[in-house]
Amino acid sequence: MDILFRIRGGLDLAFQLAATDEASTKKALKYVFSDLSNKLSSNVMVLRICHSSVYIWPNSGMNTIPSELTDDSACKEIMRFIQYDQEAETKRKLTKKKDKKLQDMQQVVNVDFMLEMTSPSAALGPVIEKENKEHHYVSMTLPVDVVVSISPEETWRNVQNILVNAVHKQLTDMERCIMKYMKATSIMVPEQFHFMLPGTRHLVTISYPMGVPDDQLESYRKELHGLFNLPSDRPYFRRANAYHFPDEPYKDGYLRNPHVHLHPPGLESGLVSFVQENAYFYKQSPSYEVGCTLKKLETLDFWPEFLSRAKAAVRRATVFKQGVTAPWGAWRFFQGCCEMSDNLAQLDVQTQFTG
């Protein structure tokens, strides 16, 4: 399976405007983007492999470990130099054991994008100029977020060229996005989103203007559907459908797995005991499914409250026990819980009970 390289960083976009009309702004932007493109083709472009001490100058073929990583080395050799800290490695192993789907996912190599501020050159004297006239100064940071899938057997020489070309392509996409949505001197910051399209195993990156809602981008998304030959029955390129990398948190702040941030209790002062029967099993119940039913009811009622989507108070376990231990009480009690159906509908939860 291919290795996924993800390059992230920022490009400084700064220039002066003597006039405030849109034509002058676009002309200045083209000049600045041309200058940035020249920098990406020069030796000032530096890539740092995260969780390692490897720095790469892709345009010159240099790196900080030339004896171990040569131009003829295979792409997979870079994995040998990546070292995770103990906490992250333990978390990664536990997650891999719990979710077998992660075994089929690509290996992700995170890369920091940087530009050298200084370079070896001949000594030059400073030049001071003074100009008395009004002007506007525009300064912003273009977020770089490039994703490339590369074969593990690809030579490192080709890998460097692929990475540089991918950054160039995203710079062109950001320029097109800014030119399309700018109004006079109001410049929208482009934001990158990655999408996994049906029938493909490679991510597609799209630049959207930050702050523009999805309903105003509908015409552009229709163009993308036609470009990638996608049906129009599903909004594949909505921001909410963007690919989520397993090593980064969700931006909406909601927990998908409530156990992620739970730390195991200390067992130094614990007492080991033998429990003869399940705490969720009640002998007076006519069904062996009561234990499972009780746990489902508690989860359904507690989860919306935990996400701050429900205002109703959380029911206690004793109330659940009274409802589910009576004959056929599980279904009747669950009907009583349907007062929270509006909140549960937001979670698209469907549960069946047998009694």
Secondary structure, 3 states (H helix, E strand, C coil): CCEEEEEEEEEEEEEEECCCCHHHHHHHHHHHHHHHHHHHCCCCEEEEECCCCCEEECCCCEECCCCCCCCCCEHHHHHHHCCCCHHHHHHHHHHHHHCHHHHHCCEEEEEEEEECCCCCCCCCCCCCCCCCCCCEEEEEEEEEEEEEEECCCCEHHHHHHHHHHHHHHHHHHHHHHHHHHCECCECCCEEEEEEECCCCCCEEEEEEECCCCHHHHHHHHHHHHHHCCCCCCCCCCCHHHCCCCCCCCCCCCCCCCCCCCCCCCCCCCCCCCCCCCCCCCCCCCCCCCHHHHHHHHHHHHHHHHHCCCCCCCCCCHHHHHHHHHCCCHHHHHHHHHHHHHHHHHHCCCCCCCCC
